[in-house]
Amino acid sequence: MGAVAAQVGLSQPRLRTLVRDWVGIPLPRLRLWAMLRTAMTELPAESAAAAAAFAGFADQAYLTRTARTLAGRIPSEILRPGASGAPA
């Protein structure tokens, strides 16, 4: 976070505030969404553990908890053909 703030010439608190104001969610949650998206793009070709590691999750369980929290589904349910976008 410090490196990103320095690259754009802002303090970390100011960067957090701007992201929350412009995007509507806190920066840490935005980062989790990005990590989840990265993991989900790897899952069709990789194991869940490999996709989790590639995306920056500490382990597969953290990926699963994050998917359930953010999307209301575990990764296998998100990828299942014909699965609706809404949680069951």
Secondary structure, DSSP 4 states (H G I P E B T S, - for coil): -HHHHHHHT--HHHHHHHHHHHHSS-HHHHHHHHHHHHHHHHTTTS-HHHHHHHHT-SSHHHHHHHHHHHHSS-HHHHHSTT--SS--
